[in-house]
Amino acid sequence: MKKLLLTLFAFLIAIDVAYPQLAIRHRLATPKPADSLDIDYYSHKRGLQAGTMVFGINMGVWAFDRYIRKADFAYINGRTIKDNLKHGFVWDNDAMGTNMFMHPYHGSLYFNSARSNGYNFWQSGLFAFGGSFMWEMFMENEYPSTNDIIATPIGGMALGEVTYRVSDLILDDRKTGWSRFGLEFAGFLVSPMRGLTRIINGDAWKRRSTSGKQFGVPDVSVDVSLGIRTLELKDEILDKGVGLASEINIEYGDRFDAEDTKPYDYFSIQANLNWQKDQPVLGQINIVGRLVAKELVNNEKHYLSLGLYQHFDYYDSDTISAVSAKVPYKFCTPASVGGGLIYKRNLKRNWGIDGYAYLNAILLGGALSDYYQVDERIYNLASGYSSKLNFNFTYKDRLAISTIYEVYHMFTWKGYPQDINWDEVEPKTLNAQGDRSRAILHAVGLRLDLKLRKQLYLTSTFMNYTRDTKYRYHANVFSNTSEGRIMLTINIDREASPLPYSYIFHSHIPASPRRICKRR
């Protein structure tokens, strides 16, 4: 059931959102500022309705778990609530997909219950925390989870704001009939709580003279790729697998405009979906959302900005085959934030170079363990820091070479006694992040995009994942995995013609008309 739900939610997100910071951009639509009438209409705060929806989400999920699934954890009463309040938080042992993706998705529902009722990004985050706290303390007969109270609201803010803004691209209050129904249905799939709010308020069928887009029409680029993927675990015996893969990249907003912006006016998403035997459908998702930034240099040759960015990273794989019977890699950071530099330079008329450098604090992360296997968990929960570097070299809109380097330092602080008797361990009460350890993970990649015709490109990518884990009570382990993809990529362009390279590589993308009202 969990695998089915994870696949469904991954698909719903990936069809509309998902290498961040595209090397070659093709504008999806001409940017336009938001209409002041739309901003005013959808800015009225409805606290009671938002709170009721958060409460309703928890009650609805609990009722499904209790009466349909008949899950053991859903049998709650006054005693279980009292025990939770008295005992406090522990580290749980759910699977990575549950803890690090499903819980943040759940948090996005809380978040958008408030976001769609007039609250801004930061205010909606408080609703996400409140909903998560209610669930952890009152809605399960298991002790509240430390990792969930972190991942659910913080990861939920990232997924929530992304899905909210994508739904804003879809909806159009001027439409009627079947066209309107199709847009409302698509918007509901992307952001269910916004769709429900529109139904409750009657906005789902109310025709207005303006589009209702709270963010106007931003500068958006979308790449969709489909091809072949190979995965190779370099162990004592090579373990290889081949399958189909798809990749979706979205860049929302102008990365080279940091003036007068709000949280997530700029974000990038990469999502990799796999159709490969024994591999998870959602293999990777990376979200980088700009919270605040300031331009340091902006002239004809150079652009440089410094900002604060939220990161959501999720890398997942499973046993390739019985040859080694080992999992290649698993690591994630659902709660991460840090500083970032964005740079761009025009080398010559036809050539350009741009890139980024991020340094982040990881509030909560996870990395594959070679020893900790308790209940559904085969990874260590951790905190630490990460850094990311990327450079894009481009020639007109014909050729792009992209490099990426990511390193994650994960520290697992709260372990278990060295003499623990695993036969007597109770998974629901064992309060451990995993093995006392320090893991260093590297993700190094190279991507080549070669234009074939119009918006069609031949794409080749190579990624190498290494993990070096030093354990306190066990032998250290080094793991090395390679991944290659050959794909066809389409730059989606509703205007049916590529942007001239003078647009793509100008040191500062021409601004759209000035906003006529300050946005939320």
N, C-alpha and C positions, 0 to 999 in steps of 0.2 A: 504493500500500500504506500509506504514511504517513497519507494523508488518510482512508483507511478505518479505520485504527487510532485516529486522533484522534477521528473521529466516534463510534466504538464506545465509547471510554473516556469521552468527553463525555456520551454518553447514559447510561452506567452510573452516573456520578456524579450527573447531573442528575435522574434518576428518584427519587433519595432525598435529595439535598442541593442547595441552591443559594440593590429598594431595602432594604439591611441595616437592622436595627433597625426592625421593622414598626411602623407608626403605630398600627394597630388590631390587637390581639392576640386570638386565640381559642385557648384552651388545647387542645392535641391530646389530652391525657390528664391526669388528676389526678396531680400530683407525689408521688412516694414515695421515701424514702431507700433506699439500697442495703442489702441484708442482709449482716450480718457474715460469714455462712457463704459467700456468693458472693465476697466480697472476699478472704477467706482462701483459698478453693479456687483462684481464678485468679491469685493473687499469687506463686506459686512460680516462681522464676527458673530457666529452663532455657537457660543460656548456650550450651552445645554445640549444642542443637537450633536456637536462633536463628541462630547463626553458620553452621551447615550450610545453613539455608534461604536466608540471604543469598548464600552461595557457590553454592547450587543455582540461584538466580534468574539469576545472571550466566552460569553455565555453560549453562543452558537457553536463554537469549536468544542467547548466542553460537552455540550449536549450530544454532538456527533460522536465524540470519543466515548462517552458514557453509555449511550443508548443504541448506537449503531455499531461501533467497533467493539464496544464492551471492553475497553482497555483497562487494565488493572489500575493504572495511575489516576484514572478519572473518578474513582469511587471516593468521594470526599465527604466530610462531615465536620462538625465542630471540633472534634478531637484532632483531625488531621491539620486543620487550620491552626489550632493552638500549638501543635507540635512544630509546624513550620515557623511560626512566629518565635517560638522559644529556642529552637535549635539554630536557626540562621542558615547562611548560604554554604553550599559545598560545590566542588567541581564535579559535573556529571559525566556520564560515560556513553553519551549518544554518538551516533555516526557523524562524520564530518559534514556530510550533506545536510543532515538535520540541524546540527549546531551552527554551522557557518554559512549556510545559504537559506534553509527553510525558516529559521528563526529571524534572520534579518528581513526576509520577505514578509513574515508575520508582522514585524515591526513597521514595515512600509505601509501596511494596512492601517495600523494605528495612526501613523504619521499623516496619511492622506485623508483620514477621517477629519483631522483638524485642518489640513491644508485646503481641502475643498470647502471648508466652512469659514473661510476668511482669514485664517492665521498664516503668519509668515513662516519661513524656514525654521528659525530658531524656536519660535513658539510651538510649532508642530512637533518638534523634537521632544518637548516636555510631555506632550500627550503620548508619544511613543514610549517614553520612560514609564509614565503612569500605567499604561496598558500592560507593559511587561512586568512591572512590579505587582500589579493585581494578579496576573496569571501565576507568577512564581510563588506568591505567598498564599493564595486562596484556591487555586483551580486544580491543583494536583496533590496527591497524597505522598509525593516524594519531596524531599527537602528542596528548598529553592536553590536554583543553579546560579553560581557566580558567573560562569561564562555566558549564560543566557542573558543576564541582566546587563551585560556589556554589549554583546553582539546584537541583541534584538533592537534596542533603540538607536545605537550608533550606526550599525549597518543598515537599519531600517530607514534612517535619514538619507543615506546615499541612494538606496534603491527607490525610496519613496519620492524623492525630488526628481530623479531621472524619469520614473514612470509618469509622474504628474506633468512634467514639462512635455514629454512625448505625447501624452493624451491631449495636451493643449494644442499641439500641432495638428491633430486629427479633427477636433471638434469645430463645428461651424454653425453658429446659431441662425444664420441666414437661410440655411437649407431647409427643405420640406420634403415630405413623401419618403419614398424608399431610399433616396440619397441620404436624407437626414437619419433614417433608421440605421443604415449601414455605418455611418460615421459614429453614431452614438454607441452602437454595438462594439465597434472596434475600440472606441475610447474606453468602454466598460472593461473589455478584456485586458487592456494595458493597465488601467487604474480602476479596479473594481469599486473602491470606496468613493472615488469621484463620480463614477457612473451611478452608484446608488444615491449619492447626495443629489445629483441632478434629477433623478427620478422622484425622490422625496419632495424636492422643491418645485418640480414641474418644469425645470429648465431643459429637460431632455426633449421636450416637444414644443417649447415656447419659441416662437419665431421673433427675432429681433432684427433691428436695422443694421447692427454691426456683428462682426464674426464671433465675438465673445472670447477671443484669444487674449489671455491676460499678459502674455509676453510678446505679443505681436507675431511677426514672422522672423525668426532669428536666422542667422547665417548657418545653414546645416549642410553637412556633407555625409553621404552614406556610401559605403562599399559593401558589396555582397560577393562572397567567393564560394566556389564549390570545386572539389577535386579529390585527390588521393592523399592519404596520410600514412606514413610509416612510423612505427615506434620501435625503438631498440633499447633494451636494457643490457648494458655492458657488464655482465657478471662473469663468473668463471666460465659459464657457457652462455653464448649470446642468445638472447630471447627476443624474437622479432614478431611483429604483427603488422598487417596491412588492412586498411579499410577506407571508407568514404569519410569525408570531413567537409564541413562548411564553416565559414568565418564571416562575421558581421562586424563592421567598424562604423562607428558614428562619431562625428565631431560636431558638437552643438555650440554655436556662438563663435566669437572671434577671439582666438588665443592671443592675438596681437592688439587687443584693445582692453586695457585694464583700468580705464577711467570710468568713474561713476557706475560701478557694477554691483550687483547683488550676488549672494551665494548661488552658485550653479548657473550664472549667466553664461559661463563657459564650462563644458565638461566633455570628456571623451570616454568612449566605451569600446571595448573589444570583447566579443563573445565567440568562443569556439564550440561547435556542436559536432559530436562524433557519431558515426554509424559504423562502429567497429566492434567485433566480437569481444565480449567480456569487458568492454570499456564503458565508463559512464557517458551518458549523452551530453551532459554539460561538462566539458573538459576544462574550460577556462573562462573566467570573466574578470575583466579589469575595468574599474571605474576610477577616473580622476576628476574630481569636481573642485573648481576654484571657489574659495570662500571669500577671499579679499586679496587685492593685489595693487601694486603701484608701479607705474612705468618709470624706469630709471634712465633709459636712453631711447629716443625715437627720432631718427633722422633718415635721410635718403639711403644710407648704407647699412645702418645698424638699428636693431630693436632689442631692448632688454627690459624685462620686468621681473619684479620680485613679489611673490605671493604666498599665501597660506592655502594649502590644498588638502582635501579629504581623499583618502584612498580606500578602495575596496578591491582586494585581490584574492582570487580563488583558482587554484590549480589542482586538478584531480585526475587520477588514473587508477587502473586496477590491474590485477595479474594478467599479463599478456597471454600466457599459455602455461601448460604444465612443465615446460622445459626447466624453468627456474622456480616457478610457483611463487615468485616474489612480486610485490607491488613496486612499480618503478618510482613513483613520487606522489606525495600529497602534501601540500602546504597552502596556507591561506592567511589573510589578514583582514578580517571583517571590520576591525576598528583601528584605523591608522590615520594619522594626520601629521603634516609637516610643511616645511618651507620648500619653495621651488623657484628656479630661475627659468625663464623662457627667453630664448635667443633666436634672432634671425639676421641673416646678412645676404645681400645680393653680391655675388662674386663677379658676374658679368651680366650682360643683358639677358641671356638665356639660361643662366645657371643660378641656382640658389642653394643655400644651406640654412637649416634651422634645427633646433633641438631643445632639450630640456635637461635639467638636473634637479632631482628631488632628494631631500633628506628627511626621513619620517620617524616618528615615534610610533611603535606598535603597542597599543594598549592591550590588544588581544590578538593572538595568532595561533597557528597550529602547524605542526610538522610531523611527518611520518615517523613512527617509532619502530625499532627492530625488535623490541621486547615487550612493550606494554600492550597487552591484548585483554581488555576487560569489557565484558558485555559487547557493545557494538563499536567500541573505540579502539583504534589501532594507531593513534597519533597522540603526540604530547601537546597539551595546551601550554602556551608560552606568551611572553612579552619580550620586547626588545626594540630593535631599530632596523631600518632598511634604507637603501639608497638606490636611485634609478637614474640611468643616463641614456639618452637617445640622440641620434643625429640622423637627419634626412638630407641626402644629396639629390637634387632634382635637375633635370634638363627639360625645359619647357613643361609640357604635360605628357611627354613621351617616355621618359625614363626616370625611375626613382630607386635609390639604394638607401635602405634604412637599416640602422644598427640599434640594438637595444642591449643594455646590461643592467640586471637587477641583482642585488645581493640582500639577503635577509639574515639577520643575526637573531636567533630565537633562544631565549633562556627559560628553562623550566625550573621554577624555584621550589615549589611544594611537591616533593616526591612521596615515597612510601618507605617504611623501615626496610633495611637491608635483609633482615631475617624474616620477612613477611611470609606467611603460609598461604599461598594462593588458593589452596583447596578450601580455606575457611573464609575467604574474602566475600563480602556482600557488596555487589557492584553498585547498589543504590545508595550505600552509605560510605563507601570508600572515598575519602576526601583528598584526592591527589590530582595534580595537574598531569601526572605521568611519571616517566623516568626523570630523575635528577640529571639534567643534561644541558649541553650547549650545542645548538645546531647552526651551521652556516650553510645557507642555500644560495646557489648561483643560478640565474637564468640568463643565458647569453643567446642572442638571436641575430640573424641577418635575413633581410627581405629584399627581393628584387621584383619591381613592377615594370614590365615592358609593354608599351602600347601596341595593340594589334590593329584596332580600328575604332574610331569614335570613342565611346566610353568603355570599350572592352580591352582588358589587359591580361597578359600572361604573368602569373604570380608564382614565385618560388620562395619558400621560407625554410629556414633551418633553425632549430632551437636545441640547445644543450642544457640539461638540468643536472647539477651536481649537488650532493648533500654530504656534508662532513659532520657527523654527530659524535661528540665526545660524552661518554656516559660516566657517572660516578661509580656505579656498581656493576657495570658490564663492559665488555670489550667495545672499543670504538669501531664505527662503521663508516665506510665511504661508499657512495653510490653514484653511478653515472648513467644518464639516460639521454638518448638523442631522438629528435623528432624532425621529420622532413615532410613538407607539403608541396605539391604541384597543383595549382588551381587556376581557374579562369575567374577573373574579377570584373564585376560591372560597377562602374561609378554611376550611381543613379542620378539622373539629371532631368527633372521635370520640364526644364526649359529647352531640352532636346539639343543643346549645343554646348560644347565645353567652354569654360571661361578662358579668355586669352591669358597667355602666360604673364602678361603685364599685370593682370589682377593677382594671379596666384603668387607671384614672387615679389610683388611690391613690398617694400619694407614695412608699410603699414596699410592694411586693407582699407580701402575707402569706406568711410563711415556711412551708415544709412542715415536718413533724416533724423534729426534730433528728436528724442522722446518728447511727447507732448504732455506727459504726466509722469511723475516719479512712481516707479513700480514698487510693489511690495517685496 
